């Protein structure tokens, strides 16, 4: 392994295999909080990976595969290669995301597991993976859909509340109107007025149902339980009754 001045040098006769060599390089980066570029070249597979570190934290990955994730996935399969660490080669930006961090963690765990086979002391291996990944991006926590779309659910809830209040006022008005009719008109007149009023109530009820059916519903997962939405539909007798409206499921 070619290293910067001041780092430990190994003679060609005692040079370890690739897996041990790259593990020693990572131990050096970890224990010395080093910054620089770890370059790994695989001549048989024409592979090249550059891993940039800043104070022992992975900040950028590139190579002949282009994207960092592709480079790290390819690196997972290498059993041969040449290793070089250059402290002078640095970058002033960070591009490692949580997906790259997870693949890098798998690679470190593999090297840590294989380290005992290559006679690397356990005292040097213990903590390697945890230390080199502690400050890397973590997988974001997936929030429940109702939390993720809280504003949409809250707006829909307010619409339903206003609609329910409107229905209550209509029912109160109908009750007062019927009392006034009974006290003021004779039987035949009352019947005509009540029939006309019922017709008007049915029109109002249908208008409310049309409003309900056009209310926007928040996008939810097909696996999430669908809430039952209640509407108030007037019956033929003029009395309001509950009607359960179920949002249609999206096609698979």
C-alpha positions, 0 to 999 in steps of 0.5 A: 500500500502506498502511503503518505510520508509519516504513515506506516510502510510495509515491505513488499515481502510482507505486503498483506492481501487486498482485504487486509490492506484496505482494512489497515488503510481504514484503521489508519484513517479512523485512528488518526482522524485523517483527511485525504483520498483513499484510492482503490484500483482493481486491474482485473475488473478495470475498477476504480474507486476514490473515497474522500475523507475529512477528519475520518468522515466519508464526504465524497465517493467517485470512480469509473462507475460514476455515481457514488452508490454504483461505485460502492456497490461495485466495491462490495464485490472486490476481492483484489485491488491496489490501495493508496491513501493520499492526504494531500488529495481533498475536496471542499464539498460533501455529497454522501447521502444516506443511501451511500452511507448504508452501502459504505456501512455494509462494506466496513462490516464485511471488512471487519468480519474478514479481518480476523481471517487475515490476522488483524488484531481484534483490538484494532478492528473493534469499533471500526464500522461504528466510528467511521459511520457515526457522523454519516447521514441516516435513513430518514424516518417515514412519518405516518401519512396523516402526519405527512399530509397534516395540512390537507387532512386539517383543511378537509376536517374544517370543511366537514365541520362547516358543512355539519354546522350548516346542516344543523342550522337548516334542520333548526330552520325547518323545525321552526318553520313547521311550527309556524305553519301549524299555528298559522294555516289550515290543514290543506294550506299546511299540506301544500306548504309542507310539500313545497318546503320538503321539495326545497329541502331536497334541493338543498340536500342534493346541493350539499351532497354534490359539494361533498363529492367534489371535496378534495381528499388527501392522497393516502397509501392504498394500504392505509385504512380509508376513513368513513366520511359521513354526509347528511342526506334528507329523506323523503319525509324531510328528516335528515339521515346519515349516509356513509361516503367511502372514497374510491380506492385508486386502481392497483 
